[in-house]
Each structure stands twice: as C-alpha cells, then as structure tokens.
C-alpha cells in the first residue's frame, strides 16, 4: 500500500475513533480536556507526512494495478454521444423538410467520422415532392462539417 493511502486510512480511522469517543464522553470538565487531546492528535496525524512530502516531492504511487480504464463505460458514453448527435441531425433534417430519415453517426472521439442516412418509404418532403438523396447528403455534410463523400444515404 502506498504511503499516501496509508495516511488517508489513518485519517479516516482517527475520525471514526474521535466520533465514537465524542459520543461516549461524559458531560463536564473532563470532556473539554479529552476533546483537546483528540484535536491535538488529529493535527499531528495531518502534519506528520508534510516534511517528508516537502523533502521528497509528491509521489502518490499509483501503479498500473490500482488505476484501470473502464472500457465498457467509455464505449457506453461514446455510443450515447453518437445517439445525441444523430438525434440532433435528424431534427435538423426535419427542420429542412425531410421527416422520417434515420441518421446513424460514426464518431472518432468527439469528431464525426461518417454519417449514414436511411430514408424510409414514407419519407416525403412537406411540399409533396420525393426526397433527393444528394440533397440529404449535402445537408448532413454541411451540418457536421465533413466531406460529402463521408455521408451515405440509402432507402
């Protein structure tokens, strides 16, 4: 266990002991004296590692075994980000008269890598005209700031 973790556990243990002792102490002059002793002990525990930290620098001793990446959470958050971006793009298309278009976004971190638009059979523009695939590609490319070749529309 690293010295930083041991120091933290010592502080936690001292806090628990002080809390229990506070509940068990009788009323009167003795209570004040014992509280002063516990406060002095707490200050000493807090201050004890400071000279060593100042002399040797701050080394929290985190090894590869103690810090791990949660890949499932990262994948989940990336998927959610993609869903939110796709939902916003779908709303943008709807505002431009294209309703019923499903949008799927492939992201690279926070940047949109490619977009796929699936046009359903019932997707007709509000003015009654059929949907133009190249127009959807153009709108999505402009919306995401990507090349038109990175957008695919089918359906």
DRENMIGU-296815 format. One record per atom (N, C-alpha, C): residue number from 1; residue in one letter; x, y, z. Coordinates in steps of 0.2 Angstrom, whole numbers. Each point is the difference from the previous one (the first is absolute). Layout:
BEGIN
- pos, code, x, y, z
- NUM, A, X, Y, Z
...
***
This chain:
BEGIN
- pos, code, x, y, z
- 1, X, 4, -6, 0
- 1, X, -4, 6, 0
- 1, X, 5, 6, 0
- 2, X, -2, 5, -4
- 2, X, 4, 6, 0
- 2, X, -1, 4, 6
- 3, X, 5, 4, 1
- 3, X, 0, 4, 7
- 3, X, -6, 5, 0
- 4, X, -2, 3, -6
- 4, X, -5, 4, -1
- 4, X, -7, -3, 2
- 5, X, -1, -6, -2
- 5, X, -6, -4, 2
- 5, X, 0, -2, 8
- 6, X, 6, -1, 2
- 6, X, 1, -2, 7
- 6, X, -2, 6, 5
- 7, X, 2, 6, -3
- 7, X, -1, 6, 4
- 7, X, -8, 2, 0
- 8, X, -3, -1, -6
- 8, X, -7, 1, -1
- 8, X, -4, -5, 5
- 9, X, 2, -6, 0
- 9, X, -3, -5, 5
- 9, X, 1, 2, 7
- 10, X, 6, 2, 2
- 10, X, 1, 3, 6
- 10, X, -5, 5, 2
- 11, X, -1, 5, -4
- 11, X, -4, 6, 1
- 11, X, -7, -3, 1
- 12, X, -2, -4, -5
- 12, X, -7, -3, 1
- 12, X, -1, -4, 7
- 13, X, 5, -4, 2
- 13, X, -1, -3, 6
- 13, X, 0, 5, 6
- 14, X, 4, 5, 0
- 14, X, 0, 5, 5
- 14, X, -7, 3, 0
- 15, X, -3, 2, -5
- 15, X, -6, 3, 0
- 15, X, -6, -4, 3
- 16, X, 1, -7, -2
- 16, X, -5, -4, 3
- 16, X, 1, -1, 8
- 17, X, 6, -1, 2
- 17, X, 1, 0, 7
- 17, X, -2, 6, 4
- 18, X, 2, 6, -3
- 18, X, -2, 6, 3
- 18, X, -8, 1, 0
- 19, X, -4, -2, -5
- 19, X, -7, 0, 0
- 19, X, -3, -5, 6
- 20, X, 3, -6, 0
- 20, X, -3, -4, 5
- 20, X, 2, 2, 7
- 21, X, 6, 3, 1
- 21, X, 2, 2, 7
- 21, X, -4, 6, 2
- 22, X, -2, 5, -5
- 22, X, -4, 5, 1
- 22, X, -7, -2, 3
- 23, X, -3, -5, -3
- 23, X, -6, -3, 2
- 23, X, 0, -3, 7
- 24, X, 6, -3, 2
- 24, X, 1, -3, 7
- 24, X, 2, 4, 5
- 25, X, 2, 6, -1
- 25, X, 3, 5, 5
- 25, X, -5, 2, 5
- 26, X, 1, 1, 6
- 26, X, -5, 2, 5
- 26, X, 0, 8, -1
- 27, X, -5, 3, 3
- 27, X, -1, 7, 0
- 27, X, 5, 3, 6
- 28, X, 3, 6, -1
- 28, X, 4, 2, 5
- 28, X, 7, 3, -2
- 29, X, 4, 1, 5
- 29, X, 7, 3, -2
- 29, X, 4, -5, -4
- 30, X, 0, -6, 2
- 30, X, 4, -5, -3
- 30, X, -2, -1, -8
- 31, X, -6, 2, -2
- 31, X, -1, 0, -7
- 31, X, 4, 5, -4
- 32, X, 1, 5, 2
- 32, X, 4, 6, -3
- 32, X, 7, -2, -1
- 33, X, 3, -3, 6
- 33, X, 7, -2, -1
- 33, X, 1, -6, -5
- 34, X, -5, -5, 0
- 34, X, 1, -6, -4
- 34, X, -1, 3, -7
- 35, X, -5, 4, -2
- 35, X, -1, 3, -6
- 35, X, 7, 4, -3
- 36, X, 3, 3, 5
- 36, X, 6, 4, -2
- 36, X, 6, -5, -2
- 37, X, 0, -5, 4
- 37, X, 5, -6, -2
- 37, X, -1, -3, -6
- 38, X, -7, -1, -2
- 38, X, -1, -3, -6
- 38, X, 1, 5, -6
- 39, X, -1, 6, 1
- 39, X, 1, 5, -5
- 39, X, 8, 1, -2
- 40, X, 4, 0, 6
- 40, X, 7, 0, -1
- 40, X, 2, -6, -4
- 41, X, -2, -6, 2
- 41, X, 2, -6, -3
- 41, X, -2, 0, -8
- 42, X, -6, 3, -1
- 42, X, -2, 1, -7
- 42, X, 5, 4, -4
- 43, X, 2, 6, 3
- 43, X, 4, 4, -3
- 43, X, 7, -3, -2
- 44, X, 2, -4, 5
- 44, X, 7, -4, -1
- 44, X, -1, -5, -5
- 45, X, -5, -3, -1
- 45, X, -1, -5, -5
- 45, X, 0, 3, -7
- 46, X, -3, 6, 0
- 46, X, -1, 4, -7
- 46, X, 7, 2, -2
- 47, X, 4, 3, 5
- 47, X, 6, 3, -1
- 47, X, 6, -4, -1
- 48, X, 0, -6, 3
- 48, X, 6, -5, 0
- 48, X, 3, -1, -7
- 49, X, -4, -1, -6
- 49, X, 3, -2, -6
- 49, X, 3, 6, -4
- 50, X, -2, 6, 3
- 50, X, 2, 6, -4
- 50, X, 7, 1, -1
- 51, X, 4, 0, 5
- 51, X, 8, 0, -1
- 51, X, 2, -4, -5
- 52, X, -2, -7, 0
- 52, X, 2, -5, -5
- 52, X, -2, 2, -7
- 53, X, -6, 3, -1
- 53, X, -3, 2, -6
- 53, X, 4, 6, -3
- 54, X, 2, 4, 4
- 54, X, 4, 6, -2
- 54, X, 7, -2, -2
- 55, X, 3, -4, 4
- 55, X, 7, -2, -2
- 55, X, 0, -5, -6
- 56, X, -5, -4, -1
- 56, X, 1, -5, -5
- 56, X, -5, 1, -6
- 57, X, -4, 5, 1
- 57, X, -5, 2, -6
- 57, X, -6, -5, 1
- 58, X, -5, 2, -4
- 58, X, -7, -4, 0
- 58, X, 1, -6, -4
- 59, X, -1, -6, 3
- 59, X, 0, -6, -4
- 59, X, -6, -4, 3
- 60, X, -5, 0, -4
- 60, X, -6, -4, 2
- 60, X, 0, -7, -1
- 61, X, 5, -2, -4
- 61, X, 1, -8, 0
- 61, X, -6, -3, -3
- 62, X, -2, 2, -6
- 62, X, -6, -3, -3
- 62, X, 4, -5, -5
- 63, X, -1, -6, 1
- 63, X, 2, -5, -5
- 63, X, -5, -2, -5
- 64, X, 2, -4, -5
- 64, X, -5, -2, -5
- 64, X, -5, -5, 3
- 65, X, 2, -3, 6
- 65, X, -5, -5, 3
- 65, X, -6, 4, 3
- 66, X, 1, 6, 2
- 66, X, -5, 4, 4
- 66, X, -4, 4, -4
- 67, X, 2, 2, -6
- 67, X, -4, 5, -4
- 67, X, -1, -4, -7
- 68, X, -7, -1, -1
- 68, X, -2, -4, -6
- 68, X, -5, 4, -4
- 69, X, 0, -1, -6
- 69, X, -4, 3, -5
- 69, X, -7, -4, 0
- 70, X, -5, 3, 0
- 70, X, -7, -3, 0
- 70, X, -2, 0, -8
- 71, X, 2, -5, -4
- 71, X, -1, 0, -7
- 71, X, -8, 0, -1
- 72, X, -3, -4, 4
- 72, X, -8, 0, -1
- 72, X, -3, 7, 0
- 73, X, 2, 3, 6
- 73, X, -3, 7, 0
- 73, X, 2, 5, -5
- 74, X, 6, -1, -2
- 74, X, 2, 5, -6
- 74, X, -4, -2, -6
- 75, X, -1, -6, -2
- 75, X, -4, -2, -5
- 75, X, -7, 2, 0
- 76, X, -3, -1, 6
- 76, X, -6, 3, 2
- 76, X, -1, 7, -1
- 77, X, 5, 4, 2
- 77, X, -1, 7, -1
- 77, X, 1, 2, -7
- 78, X, 5, -3, -3
- 78, X, 1, 1, -8
- 78, X, -7, -1, -4
- 79, X, -3, -6, 2
- 79, X, -6, -1, -3
- 79, X, -6, 5, 1
- 80, X, 0, 2, 6
- 80, X, -5, 5, 2
- 80, X, 1, 7, -3
- 81, X, 7, 2, -1
- 81, X, 1, 6, -3
- 81, X, -2, -1, -8
- 82, X, 2, -6, -3
- 82, X, -3, -1, -7
- 82, X, -7, 1, 0
- 83, X, -4, -3, 4
- 83, X, -7, 0, 0
- 83, X, -3, 8, 1
- 84, X, 3, 4, 4
- 84, X, -2, 7, 1
- 84, X, 2, 4, -6
- 85, X, 6, -2, -3
- 85, X, 1, 4, -7
- 85, X, -4, -2, -5
- 86, X, -2, -7, -1
- 86, X, -4, -2, -5
- 86, X, -7, 3, 1
- 87, X, -3, 0, 6
- 87, X, -6, 3, 1
- 87, X, 0, 8, -2
- 88, X, 5, 3, 2
- 88, X, 0, 7, -2
- 88, X, 0, 1, -8
- 89, X, 4, -4, -3
- 89, X, 0, 0, -8
- 89, X, -7, -2, -2
- 90, X, -3, -5, 3
- 90, X, -7, -1, -3
- 90, X, -5, 6, 1
- 91, X, 1, 3, 6
- 91, X, -4, 6, 1
- 91, X, 1, 6, -5
- 92, X, 7, 0, -2
- 92, X, 2, 5, -5
- 92, X, -3, -2, -7
- 93, X, 0, -6, -2
- 93, X, -3, -2, -6
- 93, X, -8, 1, 0
- 94, X, -3, -1, 6
- 94, X, -7, 1, 0
- 94, X, -2, 8, -1
- 95, X, 5, 4, 3
- 95, X, -1, 7, -1
- 95, X, 0, 2, -7
- 96, X, 4, -4, -4
- 96, X, 1, 2, -7
- 96, X, -5, -4, -4
- 97, X, -5, -3, 3
- 97, X, -5, -3, -4
- 97, X, 1, -7, -1
- 98, X, 5, -4, 2
- 98, X, 1, -7, -1
- 98, X, -2, -3, 7
- 99, X, -6, -3, 0
- 99, X, -2, -3, 6
- 99, X, 0, -8, -1
- 100, X, 1, -4, 5
- 100, X, 0, -7, -1
- 100, X, 7, -3, -2
- 101, X, 5, 4, 0
- 101, X, 7, -2, -2
- 101, X, 4, -2, 7
- 102, X, 2, -6, 0
- 102, X, 4, -3, 6
- 102, X, 7, 2, -2
- 103, X, 4, 2, 5
- 103, X, 7, 2, 0
- 103, X, 4, -4, 4
- 104, X, 5, -3, -2
- 104, X, 5, -3, 4
- 104, X, 7, 3, -1
- 105, X, 3, 1, 5
- 105, X, 7, 4, 0
- 105, X, 5, -4, 3
- 106, X, 6, 0, -4
- 106, X, 6, -4, 3
- 106, X, 5, 6, 2
- 107, X, 2, -1, 6
- 107, X, 4, 6, 3
- 107, X, 7, -3, 2
- 108, X, 4, 5, -1
- 108, X, 7, -1, 2
- 108, X, 2, 4, 6
- 109, X, -2, -2, 6
- 109, X, 1, 5, 6
- 109, X, -6, 4, 0
- 110, X, 2, 7, -1
- 110, X, -5, 5, 0
- 110, X, -2, 2, -7
- 111, X, 3, -3, -5
- 111, X, 0, 3, -7
- 111, X, -4, -6, -4
- 112, X, -5, 3, -4
- 112, X, -4, -4, -4
- 112, X, 5, -3, -6
- 113, X, 0, -7, -1
- 113, X, 4, -3, -5
- 113, X, -4, -1, -6
- 114, X, -6, -3, 1
- 114, X, -4, -1, -6
- 114, X, -8, 0, 2
- 115, X, -4, 1, -5
- 115, X, -7, 0, 2
- 115, X, -4, -5, -5
- 116, X, -5, -3, 2
- 116, X, -4, -4, -4
- 116, X, -7, 2, 1
- 117, X, -4, 1, -5
- 117, X, -7, 2, 0
- 117, X, -4, -5, -3
- 118, X, -5, -3, 3
- 118, X, -4, -5, -2
- 118, X, -7, 4, -1
- 119, X, -2, 0, -7
- 119, X, -6, 3, -2
- 119, X, -6, -5, 0
- 120, X, -5, 1, 4
- 120, X, -6, -5, 0
- 120, X, -4, 2, -6
- 121, X, -5, -5, -2
- 121, X, -4, 1, -5
- 121, X, -5, 5, 0
- 122, X, -2, 2, 7
- 122, X, -5, 5, 1
- 122, X, 3, 7, 0
- 123, X, 7, 0, -1
- 123, X, 3, 7, 1
- 123, X, -1, 4, -7
- 124, X, -4, 5, 1
- 124, X, -2, 4, -5
- 124, X, 1, 7, 2
- 125, X, 3, 5, -3
- 125, X, 1, 7, 2
- 125, X, -7, 3, 1
- 126, X, 0, 5, 4
- 126, X, -7, 3, 2
- 126, X, -4, 3, -5
- 127, X, 4, 2, -6
- 127, X, -4, 2, -6
- 127, X, -2, -5, -4
- 128, X, 1, -6, 1
- 128, X, -3, -6, -4
- 128, X, 5, -3, -5
- 129, X, 6, 3, 0
- 129, X, 5, -3, -5
- 129, X, 4, -6, 3
- 130, X, 2, -4, -4
- 130, X, 4, -5, 2
- 130, X, 7, 2, 3
- 131, X, 3, -4, 4
- 131, X, 7, 2, 3
- 131, X, 5, -1, -5
- 132, X, 5, 5, 0
- 132, X, 6, 0, -4
- 132, X, 6, -2, 5
- 133, X, 2, -6, -2
- 133, X, 6, -3, 4
- 133, X, 6, 5, 0
- 134, X, 2, 3, -5
- 134, X, 5, 5, 0
- 134, X, -1, 6, 4
- 135, X, -6, 2, 0
- 135, X, -2, 6, 5
- 135, X, 1, -2, 7
- 136, X, -2, -6, 2
- 136, X, 1, -2, 7
- 136, X, 8, -1, 2
- 137, X, 3, -2, -5
- 137, X, 8, -1, 1
- 137, X, 3, 7, 1
- 138, X, -3, 5, -4
- 138, X, 3, 6, 0
- 138, X, -2, 4, 7
- 139, X, -6, -1, 2
- 139, X, -2, 3, 6
- 139, X, 4, -3, 6
- 140, X, 1, -7, 0
- 140, X, 3, -3, 6
- 140, X, 8, 2, 0
- 141, X, 3, 0, -6
- 141, X, 7, 2, -1
- 141, X, 1, 7, 3
- 142, X, -5, 5, -2
- 142, X, 1, 7, 3
- 142, X, -1, 0, 7
- 143, X, -5, -4, 3
- 143, X, -2, 0, 7
- 143, X, 6, -2, 4
- 144, X, 4, -6, -2
- 144, X, 5, -3, 4
- 144, X, 7, 3, -2
- 145, X, 0, 4, -6
- 145, X, 7, 3, -2
- 145, X, 4, -5, -2
- 146, X, -2, -5, -4
- 146, X, 4, -6, -3
- 146, X, -1, 0, -7
- 147, X, 4, -4, -4
- 147, X, 0, 0, -7
- 147, X, -7, -4, -2
- 148, X, -2, 2, -6
- 148, X, -7, -3, -2
- 148, X, 1, -8, -1
- 149, X, 7, -2, -2
- 149, X, 1, -7, -1
- 149, X, 0, -4, 7
- 150, X, 0, 3, 5
- 150, X, -1, -3, 7
- 150, X, -7, -2, 2
- 151, X, -5, 3, -4
- 151, X, -7, -1, 1
- 151, X, -3, -5, -5
- 152, X, -3, -5, 3
- 152, X, -4, -5, -5
- 152, X, -7, 0, 2
- 153, X, -4, 0, -6
- 153, X, -7, 0, 1
- 153, X, -3, -5, -4
- 154, X, -5, -4, 3
- 154, X, -3, -6, -4
- 154, X, -7, 0, 3
- 155, X, -4, -4, -4
- 155, X, -7, -2, 2
- 155, X, -5, 1, -5
***
